[in-house]
Amino acid sequence: MAPPVQVSPLIKTARWSALLIGIIYGKRRYDHLKPIAEEERRIEEEEKKVREEKERIAKQLAEANEDTILK
């Protein structure tokens, strides 16, 4: 097994700084997409409600047609 590699404190600091900058930059880079994602979720919820309402209406129509046929 290879012995652990000694890394200078300057290299460690540079790595942590790069990681931190990457996190901050990445967050800023994608912050503008949050409203779009929220809007897409809202649209999906509305579409789901519309589908459920259509299914409910179709079921009521089917039951009404069935009642009419049986009379």
N, CA, C, O and CB atoms as a CASP TS submission, in Angstrom:
PFRMAT TS
TARGET T0000
AUTHOR 0000-0000-0000
METHOD Language model
MODEL 1
PARENT N/A
ATOM      1  N   MET     1       0.853  -1.178   0.000  1.00  0.00           N
ATOM      2  CA  MET     1       0.000   0.000   0.000  1.00  0.00           C
ATOM      3  C   MET     1       0.892   1.232   0.000  1.00  0.00           C
ATOM      4  O   MET     1       1.891   1.296   0.717  1.00  0.00           O
ATOM      5  CB  MET     1      -0.967   0.003   1.225  1.00  0.00           C
ATOM      6  N   ALA     2       0.513   2.206  -0.816  1.00  0.00           N
ATOM      7  CA  ALA     2       1.327   3.412  -0.943  1.00  0.00           C
ATOM      8  C   ALA     2       1.150   4.295   0.287  1.00  0.00           C
ATOM      9  O   ALA     2       0.053   4.390   0.839  1.00  0.00           O
ATOM     10  CB  ALA     2       0.955   4.189  -2.223  1.00  0.00           C
ATOM     11  N   PRO     3       2.229   4.937   0.712  1.00  0.00           N
ATOM     12  CA  PRO     3       2.108   5.836   1.868  1.00  0.00           C
ATOM     13  C   PRO     3       1.262   7.060   1.475  1.00  0.00           C
ATOM     14  O   PRO     3       1.238   7.446   0.306  1.00  0.00           O
ATOM     15  CB  PRO     3       3.527   6.282   2.382  1.00  0.00           C
ATOM     16  N   PRO     4       0.574   7.665   2.444  1.00  0.00           N
ATOM     17  CA  PRO     4      -0.251   8.827   2.133  1.00  0.00           C
ATOM     18  C   PRO     4       0.603   9.974   1.593  1.00  0.00           C
ATOM     19  O   PRO     4       1.728  10.197   2.040  1.00  0.00           O
ATOM     20  CB  PRO     4      -1.024   9.282   3.377  1.00  0.00           C
ATOM     21  N   VAL     5       0.055  10.675   0.649  1.00  0.00           N
ATOM     22  CA  VAL     5       0.769  11.786   0.032  1.00  0.00           C
ATOM     23  C   VAL     5       0.603  13.012   0.915  1.00  0.00           C
ATOM     24  O   VAL     5      -0.506  13.347   1.329  1.00  0.00           O
ATOM     25  CB  VAL     5       0.252  12.061  -1.411  1.00  0.00           C
ATOM     26  N   GLN     6       1.707  13.671   1.196  1.00  0.00           N
ATOM     27  CA  GLN     6       1.662  14.892   1.989  1.00  0.00           C
ATOM     28  C   GLN     6       1.289  16.058   1.073  1.00  0.00           C
ATOM     29  O   GLN     6       1.910  16.264   0.030  1.00  0.00           O
ATOM     30  CB  GLN     6       3.028  15.151   2.700  1.00  0.00           C
ATOM     31  N   VAL     7       0.288  16.801   1.468  1.00  0.00           N
ATOM     32  CA  VAL     7      -0.166  17.940   0.689  1.00  0.00           C
ATOM     33  C   VAL     7       0.088  19.191   1.522  1.00  0.00           C
ATOM     34  O   VAL     7      -0.249  19.255   2.704  1.00  0.00           O
ATOM     35  CB  VAL     7      -1.683  17.804   0.296  1.00  0.00           C
ATOM     36  N   SER     8       0.679  20.164   0.884  1.00  0.00           N
ATOM     37  CA  SER     8       0.995  21.392   1.615  1.00  0.00           C
ATOM     38  C   SER     8      -0.284  22.122   2.004  1.00  0.00           C
ATOM     39  O   SER     8      -1.305  21.992   1.327  1.00  0.00           O
ATOM     40  CB  SER     8       1.898  22.312   0.770  1.00  0.00           C
ATOM     41  N   PRO     9      -0.234  22.888   3.088  1.00  0.00           N
ATOM     42  CA  PRO     9      -1.412  23.651   3.510  1.00  0.00           C
ATOM     43  C   PRO     9      -1.898  24.615   2.425  1.00  0.00           C
ATOM     44  O   PRO     9      -3.097  24.873   2.315  1.00  0.00           O
ATOM     45  CB  PRO     9      -1.099  24.428   4.780  1.00  0.00           C
ATOM     46  N   LEU    10      -0.975  25.142   1.631  1.00  0.00           N
ATOM     47  CA  LEU    10      -1.362  26.052   0.558  1.00  0.00           C
ATOM     48  C   LEU    10      -2.215  25.330  -0.486  1.00  0.00           C
ATOM     49  O   LEU    10      -3.199  25.879  -0.982  1.00  0.00           O
ATOM     50  CB  LEU    10      -0.116  26.661  -0.102  1.00  0.00           C
ATOM     51  N   ILE    11      -1.830  24.100  -0.814  1.00  0.00           N
ATOM     52  CA  ILE    11      -2.598  23.306  -1.785  1.00  0.00           C
ATOM     53  C   ILE    11      -3.972  22.983  -1.199  1.00  0.00           C
ATOM     54  O   ILE    11      -4.980  23.069  -1.900  1.00  0.00           O
ATOM     55  CB  ILE    11      -1.839  21.991  -2.162  1.00  0.00           C
ATOM     56  N   LYS    12      -4.016  22.613   0.081  1.00  0.00           N
ATOM     57  CA  LYS    12      -5.306  22.309   0.719  1.00  0.00           C
ATOM     58  C   LYS    12      -6.213  23.534   0.680  1.00  0.00           C
ATOM     59  O   LYS    12      -7.399  23.430   0.366  1.00  0.00           O
ATOM     60  CB  LYS    12      -5.101  21.842   2.184  1.00  0.00           C
ATOM     61  N   THR    13      -5.646  24.690   1.000  1.00  0.00           N
ATOM     62  CA  THR    13      -6.425  25.930   0.985  1.00  0.00           C
ATOM     63  C   THR    13      -6.936  26.228  -0.419  1.00  0.00           C
ATOM     64  O   THR    13      -8.085  26.631  -0.598  1.00  0.00           O
ATOM     65  CB  THR    13      -5.578  27.106   1.503  1.00  0.00           C
ATOM     66  N   ALA    14      -6.083  26.030  -1.403  1.00  0.00           N
ATOM     67  CA  ALA    14      -6.474  26.282  -2.792  1.00  0.00           C
ATOM     68  C   ALA    14      -7.601  25.338  -3.211  1.00  0.00           C
ATOM     69  O   ALA    14      -8.531  25.745  -3.908  1.00  0.00           O
ATOM     70  CB  ALA    14      -5.261  26.119  -3.735  1.00  0.00           C
ATOM     71  N   ARG    15      -7.517  24.088  -2.788  1.00  0.00           N
ATOM     72  CA  ARG    15      -8.557  23.118  -3.141  1.00  0.00           C
ATOM     73  C   ARG    15      -9.889  23.498  -2.495  1.00  0.00           C
ATOM     74  O   ARG    15     -10.933  23.470  -3.145  1.00  0.00           O
ATOM     75  CB  ARG    15      -8.142  21.696  -2.708  1.00  0.00           C
ATOM     76  N   TRP    16      -9.842  23.853  -1.209  1.00  0.00           N
ATOM     77  CA  TRP    16     -11.058  24.242  -0.515  1.00  0.00           C
ATOM     78  C   TRP    16     -11.636  25.515  -1.114  1.00  0.00           C
ATOM     79  O   TRP    16     -12.853  25.646  -1.247  1.00  0.00           O
ATOM     80  CB  TRP    16     -10.785  24.432   0.974  1.00  0.00           C
ATOM     81  N   SER    17     -10.771  26.450  -1.473  1.00  0.00           N
ATOM     82  CA  SER    17     -11.231  27.692  -2.085  1.00  0.00           C
ATOM     83  C   SER    17     -11.906  27.408  -3.426  1.00  0.00           C
ATOM     84  O   SER    17     -12.953  27.974  -3.739  1.00  0.00           O
ATOM     85  CB  SER    17     -10.056  28.671  -2.272  1.00  0.00           C
ATOM     86  N   ALA    18     -11.298  26.532  -4.204  1.00  0.00           N
ATOM     87  CA  ALA    18     -11.873  26.172  -5.505  1.00  0.00           C
ATOM     88  C   ALA    18     -13.234  25.500  -5.314  1.00  0.00           C
ATOM     89  O   ALA    18     -14.180  25.768  -6.054  1.00  0.00           O
ATOM     90  CB  ALA    18     -10.914  25.235  -6.286  1.00  0.00           C
ATOM     91  N   LEU    19     -13.314  24.636  -4.323  1.00  0.00           N
ATOM     92  CA  LEU    19     -14.584  23.965  -4.041  1.00  0.00           C
ATOM     93  C   LEU    19     -15.648  24.983  -3.634  1.00  0.00           C
ATOM     94  O   LEU    19     -16.774  24.946  -4.129  1.00  0.00           O
ATOM     95  CB  LEU    19     -14.403  22.907  -2.931  1.00  0.00           C
ATOM     96  N   LEU    20     -15.289  25.874  -2.746  1.00  0.00           N
ATOM     97  CA  LEU    20     -16.227  26.896  -2.282  1.00  0.00           C
ATOM     98  C   LEU    20     -16.662  27.805  -3.423  1.00  0.00           C
ATOM     99  O   LEU    20     -17.848  28.105  -3.558  1.00  0.00           O
ATOM    100  CB  LEU    20     -15.600  27.727  -1.163  1.00  0.00           C
ATOM    101  N   ILE    21     -15.733  28.238  -4.230  1.00  0.00           N
ATOM    102  CA  ILE    21     -16.064  29.088  -5.376  1.00  0.00           C
ATOM    103  C   ILE    21     -16.979  28.338  -6.340  1.00  0.00           C
ATOM    104  O   ILE    21     -17.928  28.911  -6.876  1.00  0.00           O
ATOM    105  CB  ILE    21     -14.778  29.550  -6.104  1.00  0.00           C
ATOM    106  N   GLY    22     -16.690  27.057  -6.557  1.00  0.00           N
ATOM    107  CA  GLY    22     -17.538  26.241  -7.428  1.00  0.00           C
ATOM    108  C   GLY    22     -18.958  26.134  -6.908  1.00  0.00           C
ATOM    109  O   GLY    22     -19.916  26.191  -7.679  1.00  0.00           O
ATOM    110  N   ILE    23     -19.093  25.979  -5.598  1.00  0.00           N
ATOM    111  CA  ILE    23     -20.426  25.881  -4.995  1.00  0.00           C
ATOM    112  C   ILE    23     -21.166  27.202  -5.154  1.00  0.00           C
ATOM    113  O   ILE    23     -22.330  27.228  -5.555  1.00  0.00           O
ATOM    114  CB  ILE    23     -20.329  25.495  -3.497  1.00  0.00           C
ATOM    115  N   ILE    24     -20.480  28.306  -4.833  1.00  0.00           N
ATOM    116  CA  ILE    24     -21.117  29.621  -4.940  1.00  0.00           C
ATOM    117  C   ILE    24     -21.468  29.929  -6.390  1.00  0.00           C
ATOM    118  O   ILE    24     -22.581  30.369  -6.681  1.00  0.00           O
ATOM    119  CB  ILE    24     -20.197  30.718  -4.372  1.00  0.00           C
ATOM    120  N   TYR    25     -20.539  29.704  -7.286  1.00  0.00           N
ATOM    121  CA  TYR    25     -20.791  29.989  -8.698  1.00  0.00           C
ATOM    122  C   TYR    25     -21.923  29.115  -9.227  1.00  0.00           C
ATOM    123  O   TYR    25     -22.802  29.585  -9.949  1.00  0.00           O
ATOM    124  CB  TYR    25     -19.515  29.769  -9.530  1.00  0.00           C
ATOM    125  N   GLY    26     -21.887  27.840  -8.857  1.00  0.00           N
ATOM    126  CA  GLY    26     -22.940  26.930  -9.303  1.00  0.00           C
ATOM    127  C   GLY    26     -24.300  27.364  -8.797  1.00  0.00           C
ATOM    128  O   GLY    26     -25.290  27.301  -9.526  1.00  0.00           O
ATOM    129  N   LYS    27     -24.350  27.807  -7.542  1.00  0.00           N
ATOM    130  CA  LYS    27     -25.613  28.273  -6.974  1.00  0.00           C
ATOM    131  C   LYS    27     -26.102  29.488  -7.738  1.00  0.00           C
ATOM    132  O   LYS    27     -27.269  29.554  -8.125  1.00  0.00           O
ATOM    133  CB  LYS    27     -25.456  28.604  -5.476  1.00  0.00           C
ATOM    134  N   ARG    28     -25.224  30.440  -7.955  1.00  0.00           N
ATOM    135  CA  ARG    28     -25.625  31.641  -8.694  1.00  0.00           C
ATOM    136  C   ARG    28     -26.023  31.297 -10.120  1.00  0.00           C
ATOM    137  O   ARG    28     -26.941  31.886 -10.690  1.00  0.00           O
ATOM    138  CB  ARG    28     -24.490  32.671  -8.701  1.00  0.00           C
ATOM    139  N   ARG    29     -25.320  30.344 -10.672  1.00  0.00           N
ATOM    140  CA  ARG    29     -25.556  29.971 -12.064  1.00  0.00           C
ATOM    141  C   ARG    29     -26.960  29.396 -12.250  1.00  0.00           C
ATOM    142  O   ARG    29     -27.591  29.599 -13.287  1.00  0.00           O
ATOM    143  CB  ARG    29     -24.505  28.957 -12.529  1.00  0.00           C
ATOM    144  N   TYR    30     -27.441  28.676 -11.235  1.00  0.00           N
ATOM    145  CA  TYR    30     -28.729  28.006 -11.375  1.00  0.00           C
ATOM    146  C   TYR    30     -29.858  28.674 -10.595  1.00  0.00           C
ATOM    147  O   TYR    30     -31.002  28.223 -10.665  1.00  0.00           O
ATOM    148  CB  TYR    30     -28.601  26.587 -10.934  1.00  0.00           C
ATOM    149  N   ASP    31     -29.560  29.737  -9.856  1.00  0.00           N
ATOM    150  CA  ASP    31     -30.607  30.428  -9.102  1.00  0.00           C
ATOM    151  C   ASP    31     -31.716  30.935 -10.013  1.00  0.00           C
ATOM    152  O   ASP    31     -32.887  30.898  -9.635  1.00  0.00           O
ATOM    153  CB  ASP    31     -30.013  31.590  -8.317  1.00  0.00           C
ATOM    154  N   HIS    32     -31.370  31.403 -11.194  1.00  0.00           N
ATOM    155  CA  HIS    32     -32.388  31.940 -12.092  1.00  0.00           C
ATOM    156  C   HIS    32     -33.332  30.852 -12.610  1.00  0.00           C
ATOM    157  O   HIS    32     -34.389  31.166 -13.159  1.00  0.00           O
ATOM    158  CB  HIS    32     -31.725  32.645 -13.263  1.00  0.00           C
ATOM    159  N   LEU    33     -32.967  29.582 -12.444  1.00  0.00           N
ATOM    160  CA  LEU    33     -33.826  28.494 -12.920  1.00  0.00           C
ATOM    161  C   LEU    33     -34.888  28.105 -11.894  1.00  0.00           C
ATOM    162  O   LEU    33     -35.851  27.419 -12.239  1.00  0.00           O
ATOM    163  CB  LEU    33     -32.981  27.279 -13.266  1.00  0.00           C
ATOM    164  N   LYS    34     -34.731  28.528 -10.643  1.00  0.00           N
ATOM    165  CA  LYS    34     -35.683  28.153  -9.602  1.00  0.00           C
ATOM    166  C   LYS    34     -37.110  28.587  -9.931  1.00  0.00           C
ATOM    167  O   LYS    34     -38.031  27.780  -9.805  1.00  0.00           O
ATOM    168  CB  LYS    34     -35.261  28.753  -8.280  1.00  0.00           C
ATOM    169  N   PRO    35     -37.320  29.842 -10.350  1.00  0.00           N
ATOM    170  CA  PRO    35     -38.702  30.233 -10.678  1.00  0.00           C
ATOM    171  C   PRO    35     -39.286  29.401 -11.825  1.00  0.00           C
ATOM    172  O   PRO    35     -40.480  29.103 -11.833  1.00  0.00           O
ATOM    173  CB  PRO    35     -38.752  31.717 -11.048  1.00  0.00           C
ATOM    174  N   ILE    36     -38.460  29.036 -12.771  1.00  0.00           N
ATOM    175  CA  ILE    36     -38.926  28.219 -13.898  1.00  0.00           C
ATOM    176  C   ILE    36     -39.360  26.851 -13.392  1.00  0.00           C
ATOM    177  O   ILE    36     -40.405  26.342 -13.799  1.00  0.00           O
ATOM    178  CB  ILE    36     -37.818  28.072 -14.976  1.00  0.00           C
ATOM    179  N   ALA    37     -38.568  26.254 -12.509  1.00  0.00           N
ATOM    180  CA  ALA    37     -38.912  24.946 -11.957  1.00  0.00           C
ATOM    181  C   ALA    37     -40.196  25.031 -11.135  1.00  0.00           C
ATOM    182  O   ALA    37     -41.039  24.138 -11.211  1.00  0.00           O
ATOM    183  CB  ALA    37     -37.760  24.405 -11.091  1.00  0.00           C
ATOM    184  N   GLU    38     -40.350  26.097 -10.353  1.00  0.00           N
ATOM    185  CA  GLU    38     -41.569  26.272  -9.566  1.00  0.00           C
ATOM    186  C   GLU    38     -42.779  26.419 -10.482  1.00  0.00           C
ATOM    187  O   GLU    38     -43.838  25.854 -10.208  1.00  0.00           O
ATOM    188  CB  GLU    38     -41.448  27.497  -8.644  1.00  0.00           C
ATOM    189  N   GLU    39     -42.628  27.170 -11.560  1.00  0.00           N
ATOM    190  CA  GLU    39     -43.726  27.354 -12.511  1.00  0.00           C
ATOM    191  C   GLU    39     -44.079  26.025 -13.181  1.00  0.00           C
ATOM    192  O   GLU    39     -45.257  25.729 -13.382  1.00  0.00           O
ATOM    193  CB  GLU    39     -43.350  28.411 -13.578  1.00  0.00           C
ATOM    194  N   GLU    40     -43.075  25.227 -13.527  1.00  0.00           N
ATOM    195  CA  GLU    40     -43.338  23.920 -14.140  1.00  0.00           C
ATOM    196  C   GLU    40     -44.086  23.016 -13.170  1.00  0.00           C
ATOM    197  O   GLU    40     -45.000  22.299 -13.576  1.00  0.00           O
ATOM    198  CB  GLU    40     -42.022  23.250 -14.581  1.00  0.00           C
ATOM    199  N   ARG    41     -43.708  23.041 -11.881  1.00  0.00           N
ATOM    200  CA  ARG    41     -44.423  22.233 -10.887  1.00  0.00           C
ATOM    201  C   ARG    41     -45.872  22.701 -10.759  1.00  0.00           C
ATOM    202  O   ARG    41     -46.785  21.881 -10.660  1.00  0.00           O
ATOM    203  CB  ARG    41     -43.715  22.307  -9.515  1.00  0.00           C
ATOM    204  N   ARG    42     -46.083  24.021 -10.762  1.00  0.00           N
ATOM    205  CA  ARG    42     -47.428  24.559 -10.657  1.00  0.00           C
ATOM    206  C   ARG    42     -48.257  24.132 -11.866  1.00  0.00           C
ATOM    207  O   ARG    42     -49.419  23.754 -11.718  1.00  0.00           O
ATOM    208  CB  ARG    42     -47.391  26.092 -10.538  1.00  0.00           C
ATOM    209  N   ILE    43     -47.673  24.190 -13.050  1.00  0.00           N
ATOM    210  CA  ILE    43     -48.375  23.785 -14.272  1.00  0.00           C
ATOM    211  C   ILE    43     -48.719  22.298 -14.223  1.00  0.00           C
ATOM    212  O   ILE    43     -49.824  21.903 -14.597  1.00  0.00           O
ATOM    213  CB  ILE    43     -47.519  24.094 -15.519  1.00  0.00           C
ATOM    214  N   GLU    44     -47.782  21.476 -13.767  1.00  0.00           N
ATOM    215  CA  GLU    44     -48.047  20.038 -13.651  1.00  0.00           C
ATOM    216  C   GLU    44     -49.203  19.771 -12.695  1.00  0.00           C
ATOM    217  O   GLU    44     -50.056  18.924 -12.962  1.00  0.00           O
ATOM    218  CB  GLU    44     -46.789  19.296 -13.175  1.00  0.00           C
ATOM    219  N   GLU    45     -49.226  20.504 -11.568  1.00  0.00           N
ATOM    220  CA  GLU    45     -50.321  20.331 -10.610  1.00  0.00           C
ATOM    221  C   GLU    45     -51.654  20.736 -11.225  1.00  0.00           C
ATOM    222  O   GLU    45     -52.660  20.053 -11.033  1.00  0.00           O
ATOM    223  CB  GLU    45     -50.058  21.152  -9.341  1.00  0.00           C
ATOM    224  N   GLU    46     -51.666  21.848 -11.968  1.00  0.00           N
ATOM    225  CA  GLU    46     -52.893  22.295 -12.633  1.00  0.00           C
ATOM    226  C   GLU    46     -53.350  21.273 -13.672  1.00  0.00           C
ATOM    227  O   GLU    46     -54.539  20.970 -13.769  1.00  0.00           O
ATOM    228  CB  GLU    46     -52.677  23.669 -13.300  1.00  0.00           C
ATOM    229  N   GLU    47     -52.399  20.739 -14.451  1.00  0.00           N
ATOM    230  CA  GLU    47     -52.750  19.728 -15.448  1.00  0.00           C
ATOM    231  C   GLU    47     -53.315  18.480 -14.787  1.00  0.00           C
ATOM    232  O   GLU    47     -54.246  17.865 -15.307  1.00  0.00           O
ATOM    233  CB  GLU    47     -51.530  19.365 -16.296  1.00  0.00           C
ATOM    234  N   LYS    48     -52.761  18.109 -13.652  1.00  0.00           N
ATOM    235  CA  LYS    48     -53.258  16.945 -12.925  1.00  0.00           C
ATOM    236  C   LYS    48     -54.689  17.189 -12.453  1.00  0.00           C
ATOM    237  O   LYS    48     -55.536  16.300 -12.546  1.00  0.00           O
ATOM    238  CB  LYS    48     -52.345  16.621 -11.726  1.00  0.00           C
ATOM    239  N   LYS    49     -54.958  18.395 -11.945  1.00  0.00           N
ATOM    240  CA  LYS    49     -56.314  18.732 -11.508  1.00  0.00           C
ATOM    241  C   LYS    49     -57.289  18.683 -12.679  1.00  0.00           C
ATOM    242  O   LYS    49     -58.408  18.189 -12.540  1.00  0.00           O
ATOM    243  CB  LYS    49     -56.341  20.124 -10.856  1.00  0.00           C
ATOM    244  N   VAL    50     -56.864  19.197 -13.832  1.00  0.00           N
ATOM    245  CA  VAL    50     -57.721  19.191 -15.017  1.00  0.00           C
ATOM    246  C   VAL    50     -58.012  17.749 -15.447  1.00  0.00           C
ATOM    247  O   VAL    50     -59.155  17.412 -15.757  1.00  0.00           O
ATOM    248  CB  VAL    50     -57.056  19.980 -16.176  1.00  0.00           C
ATOM    249  N   ARG    51     -56.975  16.898 -15.465  1.00  0.00           N
ATOM    250  CA  ARG    51     -57.177  15.479 -15.826  1.00  0.00           C
ATOM    251  C   ARG    51     -58.159  14.808 -14.874  1.00  0.00           C
ATOM    252  O   ARG    51     -59.058  14.086 -15.303  1.00  0.00           O
ATOM    253  CB  ARG    51     -55.832  14.716 -15.813  1.00  0.00           C
ATOM    254  N   GLU    52     -57.979  15.054 -13.565  1.00  0.00           N
ATOM    255  CA  GLU    52     -58.872  14.448 -12.584  1.00  0.00           C
ATOM    256  C   GLU    52     -60.303  14.931 -12.774  1.00  0.00           C
ATOM    257  O   GLU    52     -61.246  14.147 -12.663  1.00  0.00           O
ATOM    258  CB  GLU    52     -58.396  14.761 -11.168  1.00  0.00           C
ATOM    259  N   GLU    53     -60.467  16.228 -13.061  1.00  0.00           N
ATOM    260  CA  GLU    53     -61.800  16.777 -13.287  1.00  0.00           C
ATOM    261  C   GLU    53     -62.430  16.160 -14.534  1.00  0.00           C
ATOM    262  O   GLU    53     -63.615  15.824 -14.522  1.00  0.00           O
ATOM    263  CB  GLU    53     -61.737  18.308 -13.422  1.00  0.00           C
ATOM    264  N   LYS    54     -61.655  16.006 -15.610  1.00  0.00           N
ATOM    265  CA  LYS    54     -62.170  15.375 -16.829  1.00  0.00           C
ATOM    266  C   LYS    54     -62.593  13.937 -16.556  1.00  0.00           C
ATOM    267  O   LYS    54     -63.637  13.494 -17.034  1.00  0.00           O
ATOM    268  CB  LYS    54     -61.113  15.413 -17.946  1.00  0.00           C
ATOM    269  N   GLU    55     -61.785  13.209 -15.791  1.00  0.00           N
ATOM    270  CA  GLU    55     -62.125  11.824 -15.455  1.00  0.00           C
ATOM    271  C   GLU    55     -63.413  11.770 -14.635  1.00  0.00           C
ATOM    272  O   GLU    55     -64.257  10.899 -14.847  1.00  0.00           O
ATOM    273  CB  GLU    55     -60.971  11.156 -14.679  1.00  0.00           C
ATOM    274  N   ARG    56     -63.555  12.708 -13.697  1.00  0.00           N
ATOM    275  CA  ARG    56     -64.759  12.746 -12.863  1.00  0.00           C
ATOM    276  C   ARG    56     -65.995  13.031 -13.721  1.00  0.00           C
ATOM    277  O   ARG    56     -67.036  12.396 -13.548  1.00  0.00           O
ATOM    278  CB  ARG    56     -64.617  13.814 -11.753  1.00  0.00           C
ATOM    279  N   ILE    57     -65.874  13.975 -14.631  1.00  0.00           N
ATOM    280  CA  ILE    57     -66.993  14.321 -15.511  1.00  0.00           C
ATOM    281  C   ILE    57     -67.330  13.152 -16.433  1.00  0.00           C
ATOM    282  O   ILE    57     -68.502  12.838 -16.642  1.00  0.00           O
ATOM    283  CB  ILE    57     -66.660  15.577 -16.343  1.00  0.00           C
ATOM    284  N   ALA    58     -66.299  12.509 -16.983  1.00  0.00           N
ATOM    285  CA  ALA    58     -66.533  11.356 -17.860  1.00  0.00           C
ATOM    286  C   ALA    58     -67.244  10.244 -17.097  1.00  0.00           C
ATOM    287  O   ALA    58     -68.128   9.578 -17.635  1.00  0.00           O
ATOM    288  CB  ALA    58     -65.200  10.836 -18.443  1.00  0.00           C
ATOM    289  N   LYS    59     -66.855  10.052 -15.850  1.00  0.00           N
ATOM    290  CA  LYS    59     -67.492   9.013 -15.032  1.00  0.00           C
ATOM    291  C   LYS    59     -68.952   9.372 -14.779  1.00  0.00           C
ATOM    292  O   LYS    59     -69.822   8.504 -14.850  1.00  0.00           O
ATOM    293  CB  LYS    59     -66.741   8.832 -13.688  1.00  0.00           C
ATOM    294  N   GLN    60     -69.229  10.641 -14.486  1.00  0.00           N
ATOM    295  CA  GLN    60     -70.609  11.070 -14.270  1.00  0.00           C
ATOM    296  C   GLN    60     -71.444  10.902 -15.532  1.00  0.00           C
ATOM    297  O   GLN    60     -72.592  10.462 -15.464  1.00  0.00           O
ATOM    298  CB  GLN    60     -70.648  12.523 -13.808  1.00  0.00           C
ATOM    299  N   LEU    61     -70.874  11.250 -16.684  1.00  0.00           N
ATOM    300  CA  LEU    61     -71.594  11.085 -17.951  1.00  0.00           C
ATOM    301  C   LEU    61     -71.879   9.617 -18.228  1.00  0.00           C
ATOM    302  O   LEU    61     -72.966   9.258 -18.679  1.00  0.00           O
ATOM    303  CB  LEU    61     -70.790  11.691 -19.111  1.00  0.00           C
ATOM    304  N   ALA    62     -70.891   8.771 -17.953  1.00  0.00           N
ATOM    305  CA  ALA    62     -71.085   7.344 -18.179  1.00  0.00           C
ATOM    306  C   ALA    62     -72.196   6.813 -17.279  1.00  0.00           C
ATOM    307  O   ALA    62     -73.020   6.010 -17.716  1.00  0.00           O
ATOM    308  CB  ALA    62     -69.777   6.571 -17.931  1.00  0.00           C
ATOM    309  N   GLU    63     -72.219   7.255 -16.036  1.00  0.00           N
ATOM    310  CA  GLU    63     -73.261   6.811 -15.103  1.00  0.00           C
ATOM    311  C   GLU    63     -74.625   7.350 -15.555  1.00  0.00           C
ATOM    312  O   GLU    63     -75.627   6.639 -15.473  1.00  0.00           O
ATOM    313  CB  GLU    63     -72.941   7.282 -13.649  1.00  0.00           C
ATOM    314  N   ALA    64     -74.667   8.591 -16.028  1.00  0.00           N
ATOM    315  CA  ALA    64     -75.914   9.175 -16.486  1.00  0.00           C
ATOM    316  C   ALA    64     -76.425   8.430 -17.716  1.00  0.00           C
ATOM    317  O   ALA    64     -77.620   8.155 -17.820  1.00  0.00           O
ATOM    318  CB  ALA    64     -75.728  10.669 -16.796  1.00  0.00           C
ATOM    319  N   ASN    65     -75.533   8.103 -18.648  1.00  0.00           N
ATOM    320  CA  ASN    65     -75.915   7.347 -19.843  1.00  0.00           C
ATOM    321  C   ASN    65     -76.425   5.965 -19.449  1.00  0.00           C
ATOM    322  O   ASN    65     -77.399   5.468 -20.014  1.00  0.00           O
ATOM    323  CB  ASN    65     -74.721   7.221 -20.819  1.00  0.00           C
ATOM    324  N   GLU    66     -75.772   5.365 -18.497  1.00  0.00           N
ATOM    325  CA  GLU    66     -76.177   4.030 -18.032  1.00  0.00           C
ATOM    326  C   GLU    66     -77.579   4.101 -17.423  1.00  0.00           C
ATOM    327  O   GLU    66     -78.414   3.232 -17.671  1.00  0.00           O
ATOM    328  CB  GLU    66     -75.155   3.470 -16.989  1.00  0.00           C
ATOM    329  N   ASP    67     -77.829   5.139 -16.626  1.00  0.00           N
ATOM    330  CA  ASP    67     -79.158   5.308 -16.012  1.00  0.00           C
ATOM    331  C   ASP    67     -80.216   5.537 -17.079  1.00  0.00           C
ATOM    332  O   ASP    67     -81.327   5.017 -16.973  1.00  0.00           O
ATOM    333  CB  ASP    67     -79.153   6.485 -15.014  1.00  0.00           C
ATOM    334  N   THR    68     -79.877   6.322 -18.119  1.00  0.00           N
ATOM    335  CA  THR    68     -80.829   6.616 -19.202  1.00  0.00           C
ATOM    336  C   THR    68     -81.156   5.352 -19.973  1.00  0.00           C
ATOM    337  O   THR    68     -82.309   5.114 -20.332  1.00  0.00           O
ATOM    338  CB  THR    68     -80.262   7.686 -20.158  1.00  0.00           C
ATOM    339  N   ILE    69     -80.139   4.545 -20.224  1.00  0.00           N
ATOM    340  CA  ILE    69     -80.350   3.295 -20.976  1.00  0.00           C
ATOM    341  C   ILE    69     -81.215   2.336 -20.180  1.00  0.00           C
ATOM    342  O   ILE    69     -82.052   1.642 -20.759  1.00  0.00           O
ATOM    343  CB  ILE    69     -79.002   2.627 -21.322  1.00  0.00           C
ATOM    344  N   LEU    70     -81.034   2.279 -18.867  1.00  0.00           N
ATOM    345  CA  LEU    70     -81.796   1.359 -18.023  1.00  0.00           C
ATOM    346  C   LEU    70     -83.251   1.774 -17.858  1.00  0.00           C
ATOM    347  O   LEU    70     -84.085   0.937 -17.514  1.00  0.00           O
ATOM    348  CB  LEU    70     -81.149   1.253 -16.668  1.00  0.00           C
ATOM    349  N   LYS    71     -83.582   3.045 -18.094  1.00  0.00           N
ATOM    350  CA  LYS    71     -84.976   3.518 -17.905  1.00  0.00           C
ATOM    351  C   LYS    71     -85.856   3.088 -18.999  1.00  0.00           C
ATOM    352  O   LYS    71     -87.047   3.398 -18.992  1.00  0.00           O
ATOM    353  CB  LYS    71     -85.039   5.005 -17.797  1.00  0.00           C
TER
END
